[in-house]
Amino acid sequence: MIRLTPYRSERRLVQLVSTLIFAVMPFLNLLRMDIPTLKFYFLNTILWVDEFFLVFLVFMMAIWIIIIISMVYGRVWSGWMCPQMILNEVSIWLEMRIYRLLGRKPRQSGESGHPAAWIILTAVCFVISLGFAFLLVGYFVDPYRMIADILKWNLTPVTGGIILALTLIFTLDSLIFRVKFCTKACPYAMMQLVITDSKSQVVRYIKERDHECVHCDACVRVCIMGIDIRKSAYQTECTHCGDCIDACNAVLNRQGKPGLIEFSYGEGGVRDKWYQKIGFVDAKRWIILGITIAFAITLVVMIHLRQPLSLSASGDRSTLYRPATNGDFINDYSMRISNRDLETIEFLIRCETPDGAYALDVIMDENPITLLSREENLLKISIQTDGQWMHPGPNPLVLSAENTDNPDVKAVTDIVFFMPEEDPLAGMGVNIGQ
């Protein structure tokens, strides 16, 4: 069968979409670890540092998906979606265009090249690398805040230094190292050897039709990795870009024949069913797909069913307790409360005994309190009681925050209320450090 659409055209479209996704994800909080605030953003939902088990599951899910893609489609990530490969291909394309604009013949491997072309290429690659570096750092620092800081010339030295260092690394990679990183140091290529099996996708030369090869070596000349796919379908340098397929098709299609190189799951075989054509050629892959779907559904449900509220409190132990004007006793606390929901919510703060038999007065500037979406507040509060039902020393209590519109949204934390010992004056308002 003669293929009409070149793989390169399809690959360019996938690379463009992949780059756009890479660029917008941190801005839309689809996947981002905000290191300064210790918050993890996933699908526009915040996971906080005390929800590490959910963050861990998200990372495990991401790694699992990479493994599945590699097992079914081989190293297709490298040739079709990898930002490093995209940056390298852009730099190679730019170099050819710059030499053409200068009326010069493109430099060959090992040549130093024209100085003016090098200067222009270096400048353009530096700008592009700067954009890539900013986007990469945007996965760990709020990109909107970075833009505001840059406009005010107020970017922190650490953030600015990291962006500059990454820019220099990406520039050197796009100018000098290029595909050498893919062949010598890429961890994904090394992982591929372990994950793939005999039915994973490969780019293979159809040896059964070897007699039809015209030995034009077009497949070798066009290969960015510099390999001859006719030697083996299992060369680790192959990034499954499909350029060799297009090159072979271009030559043999003029003779009315299909090309001799193809994408194949393993060493070939008839794949007539639609699910076989997309890579699910055995029960093993269907089982793994089922596990992946179940894992993803469970993770999404766990994230969206968790309480969108966090509450913690700690007592002021420099002064265990202090008297009120009416003879009651007061303990002071620092309360941290955060609204993890995507909507503004009003919360009522209450304090009671663990069995709910007694309620205590909560003294704070306002109660209920209103928290904006993703807002976190550290508040000073006081608990007051006559203490007739309490015993001297520490007494366990429960502090709670409840959504005034939806009582099911509620967070609780344990606190301790100190009452004076038998001598009512002992410790009352006295700093224990004295």
C-alpha positions as CSV (number, residue, x, y, z in Angstrom):
1,M,0.0,0.0,0.0
2,I,1.4,3.4,-1.0
3,R,1.2,5.9,1.8
4,L,0.2,9.4,0.7
5,T,0.8,11.5,3.9
6,P,4.5,11.7,5.0
7,Y,5.2,10.8,8.6
8,R,7.2,14.0,8.9
9,S,4.1,16.2,8.4
10,E,2.2,14.2,11.0
11,R,5.2,14.4,13.3
12,R,5.5,18.2,12.9
13,L,1.9,18.5,13.9
14,V,2.3,16.3,17.0
15,Q,5.5,18.2,18.0
16,L,3.6,21.5,17.7
17,V,0.7,20.3,19.8
18,S,3.1,18.8,22.3
19,T,5.0,22.1,22.6
20,L,1.8,24.0,23.1
21,I,0.7,21.6,25.8
22,F,4.1,21.9,27.5
23,A,3.8,25.7,27.4
24,V,0.2,26.0,28.8
25,M,0.3,23.3,31.5
26,P,2.0,25.4,34.2
27,F,-0.2,28.5,33.4
28,L,-3.4,26.4,33.7
29,N,-2.2,24.5,36.8
30,L,-2.7,21.2,35.0
31,L,0.5,19.8,36.4
32,R,2.9,21.9,38.5
33,M,4.9,21.6,41.7
34,D,5.0,25.0,43.3
35,I,8.2,24.7,45.5
36,P,7.9,28.1,47.3
37,T,4.5,27.3,48.7
38,L,4.9,23.5,48.8
39,K,1.7,23.0,46.7
40,F,1.2,20.5,43.9
41,Y,-1.2,21.4,41.2
42,F,-2.9,18.6,39.3
43,L,-5.8,19.1,36.8
44,N,-6.4,22.6,38.4
45,T,-6.7,21.0,41.9
46,I,-4.3,21.8,44.7
47,L,-2.6,19.0,46.6
48,W,-0.8,20.2,49.7
49,V,2.4,19.0,51.3
50,D,0.4,17.1,54.0
51,E,-1.4,15.2,51.2
52,F,1.9,13.6,50.0
53,F,0.3,10.2,49.4
54,L,-1.9,11.8,46.6
55,V,1.1,13.6,45.2
56,F,3.0,10.3,45.2
57,L,0.2,8.6,43.4
58,V,0.1,11.3,40.7
59,F,3.8,10.9,40.1
60,M,3.4,7.1,40.0
61,M,0.6,7.5,37.5
62,A,2.8,9.7,35.3
63,I,5.6,7.2,35.4
64,W,3.2,4.3,34.7
65,I,1.8,6.1,31.6
66,I,5.4,6.6,30.3
67,I,6.1,2.9,30.8
68,I,2.9,1.9,29.0
69,I,3.6,4.2,26.0
70,S,7.2,2.8,25.8
71,M,6.0,-0.8,26.0
72,V,3.4,-0.4,23.2
73,Y,5.0,2.3,21.0
74,G,8.7,1.9,21.7
75,R,10.7,5.1,21.6
76,V,8.1,7.2,19.8
77,W,8.2,9.8,22.6
78,S,11.8,10.7,21.6
79,G,11.1,11.4,18.0
80,W,7.6,12.8,18.2
81,M,7.1,14.7,21.6
82,C,10.4,15.1,23.5
83,P,11.2,18.8,24.1
84,Q,14.9,18.2,23.8
85,M,14.5,16.6,20.3
86,I,12.1,19.4,19.2
87,L,14.7,22.0,20.3
88,N,17.4,20.2,18.4
89,E,15.3,19.8,15.2
90,V,14.4,23.5,15.4
91,S,18.1,24.5,15.7
92,I,19.0,22.2,12.7
93,W,16.2,23.8,10.6
94,L,17.3,27.3,11.6
95,E,20.9,26.5,10.7
96,M,20.0,25.4,7.2
97,R,17.8,28.5,6.7
98,I,20.5,30.9,7.9
99,Y,23.1,29.4,5.6
100,R,20.7,29.6,2.8
101,L,19.9,33.3,3.5
102,L,23.6,34.0,3.6
103,G,24.1,32.3,0.3
104,R,26.4,29.7,1.9
105,K,26.5,25.9,1.6
106,P,25.4,24.3,4.9
107,R,28.3,23.1,6.9
108,Q,29.1,19.4,7.0
109,S,29.8,17.4,10.1
110,G,33.1,18.3,11.7
111,E,33.3,21.7,9.9
112,S,33.4,24.9,12.0
113,G,30.9,26.8,9.8
114,H,30.6,30.4,8.7
115,P,31.2,32.9,11.6
116,A,28.3,35.1,10.8
117,A,26.0,32.1,10.6
118,W,27.2,30.9,14.0
119,I,26.6,34.3,15.6
120,I,23.0,34.5,14.2
121,L,22.3,30.9,15.1
122,T,23.7,31.3,18.6
123,A,21.6,34.4,19.2
124,V,18.4,32.8,18.0
125,C,19.0,29.6,19.9
126,F,19.7,31.5,23.0
127,V,16.3,33.3,22.8
128,I,14.5,30.0,22.1
129,S,16.4,28.3,24.9
130,L,15.5,31.2,27.3
131,G,11.8,30.6,26.5
132,F,12.2,26.8,27.2
133,A,14.0,27.5,30.4
134,F,11.3,29.9,31.6
135,L,8.6,27.3,30.9
136,L,10.5,24.6,32.6
137,V,11.0,26.7,35.8
138,G,7.3,27.6,35.5
139,Y,6.6,24.0,36.5
140,F,8.1,24.7,39.9
141,V,7.5,28.5,40.4
142,D,4.3,30.4,39.7
143,P,4.8,31.5,36.1
144,Y,2.5,34.5,36.5
145,R,4.5,35.7,39.5
146,M,7.7,35.3,37.5
147,I,6.4,37.4,34.7
148,A,5.3,40.1,37.2
149,D,8.8,40.0,38.8
150,I,10.5,40.2,35.4
151,L,8.5,43.2,34.4
152,K,9.4,44.9,37.7
153,W,13.1,43.8,37.4
154,N,12.5,42.0,40.8
155,L,13.2,38.4,39.9
156,T,15.0,36.6,42.8
157,P,18.6,35.7,42.2
158,V,17.9,32.0,42.7
159,T,15.1,31.8,40.2
160,G,17.0,34.1,37.7
161,G,20.1,32.1,38.1
162,I,18.3,28.8,37.4
163,I,16.7,30.2,34.3
164,L,20.0,31.5,33.0
165,A,21.8,28.3,33.8
166,L,19.2,26.2,32.0
167,T,19.2,28.7,29.1
168,L,23.0,28.2,28.7
169,I,22.6,24.4,28.9
170,F,19.8,24.3,26.3
171,T,21.8,26.7,24.0
172,L,24.9,24.4,24.1
173,D,22.7,21.4,23.6
174,S,21.0,22.9,20.5
175,L,24.3,24.1,19.0
176,I,26.8,21.4,19.9
177,F,25.5,18.2,21.5
178,R,22.2,17.8,19.8
179,V,21.5,14.1,19.1
180,K,24.6,13.0,21.0
181,F,22.6,13.4,24.2
182,C,20.0,11.0,22.7
183,T,22.5,8.3,21.9
184,K,24.8,8.6,24.9
185,A,23.0,10.0,27.9
186,C,19.2,9.9,27.5
187,P,17.7,7.9,30.4
188,Y,14.5,7.2,28.4
189,A,16.5,5.3,25.8
190,M,18.1,3.2,28.5
191,M,14.8,2.5,30.1
192,Q,13.3,1.5,26.8
193,L,15.6,-1.6,26.6
194,V,14.0,-2.9,29.8
195,I,10.4,-2.1,29.1
196,T,9.9,-3.1,25.4
197,D,9.3,-6.6,24.4
198,S,9.0,-8.6,21.1
199,K,5.6,-7.0,20.2
200,S,6.5,-3.4,20.9
201,Q,6.4,-1.0,18.0
202,V,9.6,-0.7,15.9
203,V,10.7,0.8,12.6
204,R,11.7,-2.2,10.5
205,Y,13.1,-2.8,7.1
206,I,11.0,-5.4,5.3
207,K,13.7,-8.0,4.6
208,E,11.2,-10.2,2.7
209,R,11.4,-7.7,-0.1
210,D,15.1,-7.0,0.1
211,H,15.4,-7.7,-3.6
212,E,13.4,-4.6,-4.3
213,C,15.9,-2.2,-2.6
214,V,17.6,0.1,-5.1
215,H,20.5,0.9,-2.7
216,C,20.0,4.6,-3.0
217,D,20.8,5.0,0.8
218,A,18.1,7.8,1.1
219,C,17.0,6.2,4.4
220,V,20.6,6.6,5.8
221,R,21.1,10.2,4.5
222,V,17.9,11.4,6.0
223,C,18.3,9.8,9.4
224,I,19.1,12.4,12.1
225,M,20.7,9.8,14.2
226,G,23.0,8.6,11.4
227,I,22.0,4.9,11.5
228,D,21.1,2.4,8.8
229,I,17.7,1.0,9.7
230,R,18.3,-1.9,7.2
231,K,20.7,-3.5,9.7
232,S,18.3,-3.9,12.5
233,A,14.9,-2.8,13.8
234,Y,16.3,-2.8,17.4
235,Q,19.0,-0.1,17.3
236,T,18.7,1.9,20.5
237,E,19.6,5.1,18.6
238,C,16.4,4.9,16.5
239,T,13.8,7.5,17.8
240,H,11.0,6.2,15.6
241,C,10.7,9.6,13.8
242,G,9.6,7.9,10.5
243,D,11.9,10.0,8.3
244,C,13.5,6.9,6.8
245,I,10.0,5.6,5.9
246,D,9.2,8.8,4.1
247,A,12.6,8.7,2.2
248,C,12.1,5.1,1.1
249,N,8.5,5.8,0.1
250,A,9.5,8.8,-2.0
251,V,11.9,6.7,-4.0
252,L,9.9,3.5,-4.5
253,N,6.5,5.2,-4.9
254,R,7.8,6.7,-8.1
255,Q,8.0,3.2,-9.4
256,G,4.5,2.4,-8.2
257,K,5.8,0.3,-5.3
258,P,5.2,0.7,-1.5
259,G,8.3,1.5,0.6
260,L,10.5,-1.1,2.2
261,I,10.4,0.4,5.7
262,E,7.4,0.5,8.0
263,F,6.1,0.9,11.5
264,S,5.4,-2.6,12.9
265,Y,4.6,-4.2,16.2
266,G,7.5,-6.6,16.5
267,E,8.8,-8.3,13.4
268,G,5.5,-8.0,11.5
269,G,2.5,-10.2,11.1
270,V,-1.0,-9.5,10.0
271,R,-2.8,-6.8,12.1
272,D,-6.3,-6.5,10.6
273,K,-8.3,-5.5,13.7
274,W,-8.5,-1.8,14.7
275,Y,-7.2,-2.5,18.1
276,Q,-4.2,-4.4,16.7
277,K,-3.4,-1.5,14.4
278,I,-3.1,0.8,17.5
279,G,-0.8,-1.6,19.3
280,F,-3.0,-3.8,21.5
281,V,-1.9,-7.1,19.9
282,D,-2.0,-9.4,22.9
283,A,-3.8,-10.0,26.2
284,K,-0.9,-8.5,28.2
285,R,-1.5,-5.1,26.8
286,W,-5.2,-5.2,27.4
287,I,-4.7,-6.1,31.0
288,I,-2.2,-3.3,31.5
289,L,-4.6,-0.9,29.8
290,G,-7.4,-2.0,32.2
291,I,-5.1,-1.5,35.2
292,T,-4.2,2.0,33.9
293,I,-7.8,3.1,33.5
294,A,-8.7,1.7,36.9
295,F,-5.7,3.5,38.5
296,A,-6.6,6.8,36.8
297,I,-10.3,6.6,37.8
298,T,-9.4,5.8,41.4
299,L,-6.9,8.6,41.6
300,V,-9.3,11.2,40.2
301,V,-12.0,10.1,42.5
302,M,-9.7,10.2,45.6
303,I,-8.6,13.7,44.7
304,H,-12.1,15.1,44.2
305,L,-13.6,13.4,47.2
306,R,-11.0,14.6,49.7
307,Q,-12.0,17.3,52.1
308,P,-11.3,20.7,50.5
309,L,-10.3,22.1,53.9
310,S,-7.2,21.9,56.2
311,L,-7.1,22.9,59.8
312,S,-4.4,22.8,62.4
313,A,-3.8,24.6,65.7
314,S,-1.1,24.9,68.3
315,G,-1.3,26.4,71.8
316,D,0.6,29.3,73.2
317,R,2.8,27.6,75.7
318,S,4.7,30.6,76.9
319,T,1.6,31.4,78.9
320,L,-0.4,28.3,79.7
321,Y,-3.6,30.1,80.6
322,R,-4.8,33.5,81.7
323,P,-7.8,34.7,83.7
324,A,-10.8,36.5,82.1
325,T,-12.5,39.4,83.8
326,N,-15.5,37.3,84.7
327,G,-13.4,34.6,86.4
328,D,-13.2,32.3,83.4
329,F,-10.0,30.9,82.0
330,I,-8.5,31.5,78.6
331,N,-6.0,29.6,76.4
332,D,-4.5,31.2,73.3
333,Y,-3.8,29.4,70.1
334,S,-2.4,29.9,66.6
335,M,-4.7,28.4,64.0
336,R,-3.8,27.6,60.4
337,I,-6.7,27.1,58.0
338,S,-6.7,26.7,54.3
339,N,-9.5,26.5,51.7
340,R,-8.5,23.9,49.0
341,D,-11.7,24.3,47.1
342,L,-12.0,26.2,43.8
343,E,-14.8,28.4,45.3
344,T,-14.9,31.0,48.1
345,I,-16.3,29.3,51.3
346,E,-17.5,30.6,54.7
347,F,-16.4,28.5,57.7
348,L,-17.7,28.5,61.3
349,I,-15.1,27.7,64.0
350,R,-16.3,25.7,67.0
351,C,-14.6,24.1,70.0
352,E,-16.0,21.3,72.1
353,T,-15.1,18.3,74.2
354,P,-14.3,15.1,72.4
355,D,-17.7,13.6,73.4
356,G,-19.5,16.7,72.3
357,A,-21.1,17.2,75.7
358,Y,-19.7,20.7,76.3
359,A,-19.0,23.6,73.9
360,L,-16.5,26.4,74.7
361,D,-16.5,30.0,73.6
362,V,-14.2,30.7,70.6
363,I,-12.8,34.3,70.6
364,M,-11.6,35.6,67.3
365,D,-11.9,38.8,65.2
366,E,-14.7,37.3,63.1
367,N,-16.5,34.0,63.2
368,P,-17.6,32.6,60.7
369,I,-14.6,33.5,58.5
370,T,-14.5,33.7,54.7
371,L,-11.7,32.1,52.7
372,L,-11.1,32.7,49.0
373,S,-10.3,29.7,46.8
374,R,-6.9,28.3,47.6
375,E,-6.4,30.9,50.4
376,E,-4.5,30.0,53.6
377,N,-4.7,32.1,56.8
378,L,-2.8,32.0,60.1
379,L,-5.0,33.4,62.8
380,K,-4.8,34.0,66.5
381,I,-7.7,32.7,68.5
382,S,-8.6,32.2,72.1
383,I,-10.8,29.6,73.9
384,Q,-12.7,30.6,77.0
385,T,-14.5,28.6,79.7
386,D,-15.4,28.6,83.3
387,G,-13.8,25.1,83.5
388,Q,-16.1,23.7,86.2
389,W,-16.2,20.4,84.4
390,M,-12.5,20.4,83.7
391,H,-9.7,18.9,85.8
392,P,-6.4,20.7,86.7
393,G,-3.7,20.5,84.0
394,P,-4.2,19.6,80.3
395,N,-7.7,18.8,79.0
396,P,-8.3,17.4,75.4
397,L,-10.6,19.4,73.2
398,V,-11.6,19.3,69.5
399,L,-11.4,22.4,67.3
400,S,-13.5,22.3,64.1
401,A,-14.1,24.4,61.0
402,E,-17.4,23.7,59.2
403,N,-18.8,25.0,55.9
404,T,-21.8,27.1,56.8
405,D,-23.5,26.0,53.5
406,N,-22.5,22.4,53.6
407,P,-21.9,20.8,57.0
408,D,-20.3,17.7,55.3
409,V,-17.3,19.9,54.5
410,K,-15.7,19.9,57.8
411,A,-12.1,19.7,59.3
412,V,-11.2,18.9,62.9
413,T,-8.0,19.0,64.9
414,D,-7.2,18.1,68.5
415,I,-6.0,20.7,70.9
416,V,-5.3,20.8,74.6
417,F,-6.7,23.3,77.1
418,F,-4.7,24.0,80.3
419,M,-6.5,24.6,83.6
420,P,-4.7,25.8,86.8
421,E,-3.5,23.3,89.3
422,E,-5.1,23.1,92.8
423,D,-3.5,26.5,93.7
424,P,-5.6,28.8,91.4
425,L,-2.8,31.4,91.3
426,A,-0.1,28.9,90.2
427,G,1.0,29.5,86.6
428,M,-1.8,32.0,85.9
429,G,-0.4,34.4,83.4
430,V,3.1,33.4,84.4
431,N,5.7,32.7,81.8
432,I,6.9,29.2,82.4
433,G,10.4,30.2,81.3
434,Q,10.8,32.4,84.4
